[in-house]
Amino acid sequence: MQYTFSEKVSHLQASAIREILKFTSVPGVISFAAGNPAPEAFPVETIREISAEILEKDPIALLQYGITEGYLPLRDLMKKRMELQGNFKPDTEELIITSGAQQVMELACKSLCNAGDTLICEAPSFIGSLNAFKSYNVNLVGVPLDEEGMNPELLEEALKANPNTKLIYLIPNFQNPTGKTTSFARRKVLYALAQKYNTIILEDNPYGDLRFAGENVPSIKSLDTDNRVIYAGSFSKILSPGIRVGYGIAPKEIMAKMVVCKQVSDVHTSNYGQMLAYAFMQKVDFDAHLANLRAIYQQKAERMLSGIENYFSDKIAYTRPEGGLFLWCTLPEGSDMTGFCQKAVQEYKIAVVPGNAFMVSESDITYSFRLNYSTPTDDAIDKGIAILGQLTKNMFD
Amino acid sequence: MQYTFSEKVSHLQASAIREILKFTSVPGVISFAAGNPAPEAFPVETIREISAEILEKDPIALLQYGITEGYLPLRDLMKKRMELQGNFKPDTEELIITSGAQQVMELACKSLCNAGDTLICEAPSFIGSLNAFKSYNVNLVGVPLDEEGMNPELLEEALKANPNTKLIYLIPNFQNPTGKTTSFARRKVLYALAQKYNTIILEDNPYGDLRFAGENVPSIKSLDTDNRVIYAGSFSKILSPGIRVGYGIAPKEIMAKMVVCKQVSDVHTSNYGQMLAYAFMQKVDFDAHLANLRAIYQQKAERMLSGIENYFSDKIAYTRPEGGLFLWCTLPEGSDMTGFCQKAVQEYKIAVVPGNAFMVSESDITYSFRLNYSTPTDDAIDKGIAILGQLTKNMFD
């Protein structure tokens, strides 16, 4: 038969990154295109011990149905973590455990946005979230970042032009894809604009625990005097993405709707991941674990940055992230960025993600591309950056 | 601030069953209201061994990101199972692993239905799926069942009255809540009606492996000569619901859209559950495991049925399921069914689910209530059915 799809999905495509990742399985290709944690960052031995303990002590809790809001001991622990990490104190009914942080974006958008409502995001921004928003047919408006985060003048213009703005989506720490961090002053300005135009901020913080340079900046949620910030966090980058455990904090009326949306989608998050995350934080010195992860990523970031300094053409600009997994390189204005990325993977066997993959529309102009330093080995970083540097010199010097 | 919710969720309520389940935690209440597998049905020792093996042999595959479509060895194995259990042979690209079977309903509805499109379901039907459909603002139309399944004359009337029908949702085996099984002849008639009115059938089969009486009936998907059936299955009732692993099979163009919708929601299903389900089916004699489960549920069903025969008023009709977890009792026409259920839990301390919870609208008239025999202990079944029987005699004899 012939199928007619819903308006929600008829325009949706599989992520462009997935297409690029196909090249990365070609033998001999060095990939800076992924966003995976470093394999050496997984505390395998401890996870093995804890898993055995859970299955010994409380197998029925793991195997039986759980509640949609999540495993209560983990929710209680996350409330305490939010005080430490996010500088705010949620109530239990404001906090949900999700099947990865991406689910927070999907639930928030489904709960708050009708088709045609405006959702403002950073341009560029995380492609997974952008696709989640697009799947509800919102009017997605991208606002460029400057060195301090989303540009406030351009945000205000967008808010004026789109009085039906329901959400402003921000990744304030070590943003994906740019690696940029929104300054505290800028966070206050952005929050004030959300107040002035009476809209809601969706603050996505998957990398916040991975700061390896600079000073901690309080979350936007910590400024939230009138309950207009939804906050998302994740265990994907600090424990394991394969267990699919994230969390969301929202004003309780919004959270009540998000809980119902989660209930009709996957009923509850897999108990194994929730119980593992809880027991892991209880059992190990979690701060020491995070310090170890930060050291791994700092070393990899510095290795990549020093390679760029040594081998890249001086015409290439790049960000210096204070944490997270990514940095962002920009070719001279007017360059054929997608041509560069294609040449990199096809001729030089180095995979990077072309920046337009992160724009609201892939036809939006950008001269940038994303590099990931968490997944490749040290040798792959050294070798791959030298090769990519040669391409930049061949093309731009 | 004041919040404005999307049209999708503004009418949504938390499941009525959840409210009833609150009573079941009151001390002394015997609950026939749940839908959980029997705790003794969990193969805890084997799961313990297999989990240790997975974490020993392949920890990185468990902890790292997986692909949206699911763990390939499990997908390959499920293709073979579908031949055995469902009598059809899907291609790999037609099969996805989901975070529980409920996600198949949500992904199918999101992919195929616009707000206002009609979705026809059995009346009564599974409340979780009905809420998933309602969360996309479809026009939900319930068609009553007779002894052989959904009534075909009434289905045809509904199809004529609603030319925008995108999906017909059916639970052909041991339906939740009625315990009824759709006959093979009826499956053919329902499929022919889907052909005549050019619509798609969504076949939900979470209980199919739990047949303890009668003969296996081929799936509707096995009749699907022109690619108009989406099929959903689950490990919740045959291994564990807490691991959140289900699966969906759909024509490949539809599956491509469902995969994108899953990607933007939870990226992929938790690897632990997928790897456990795969290894479990590989390691144990799965047919012997299923035979053991069937024996457990048959014993419990027969125990409950003989209690009903012995203690209930003759005025109460009830179904005799050939499998699954539920049976369906019907009070005399005109009875105050919700009053009966309230009295049962508040005065007699027996929790059952009032039948209107499973109707398209809770204000739709039904004189029935649902009993679950999988979760309570044998003693609870004996004691609870005797008490509930006394209430039926007090009210109706």
Interface residues (C-beta under 8 A of the other chain):
Chain A: M1 Y3 T4 F5 S6 E7 K8 V9 L12 Q13 A14 S15 N36 P37 P39 F42 V44 I47 R48 S51 A52 L55 E56 P59 I60 A61 L62 L63 Q64 Y65 G66 T98 S99 G100 Q102 Q103 E106 K110 S111 L112 C113 N114 D117 G128 N131 A132 K134 S135 Y136 K166 N198 I200 D226 N227 R228 S236 S240 P241 G242 I243 R244 P251 E253 I254 A256 K257 V259 V260 C261 Q263 V264 S265 D266 V267 H268 T269 S270 N271 Y272 G273
Chain B: M1 Y3 T4 F5 S6 E7 K8 V9 L12 Q13 A14 S15 N36 P37 P39 F42 V44 I47 R48 S51 A52 L55 E56 P59 I60 A61 L62 L63 Q64 Y65 G66 T98 S99 G100 Q102 Q103 E106 K110 S111 L112 C113 N114 D117 G128 N131 A132 K134 S135 Y136 K166 N198 I200 D226 N227 R228 S236 S240 P241 G242 I243 R244 P251 E253 I254 A256 K257 V259 V260 C261 Q263 V264 S265 D266 V267 H268 T269 S270 N271 Y272 G273
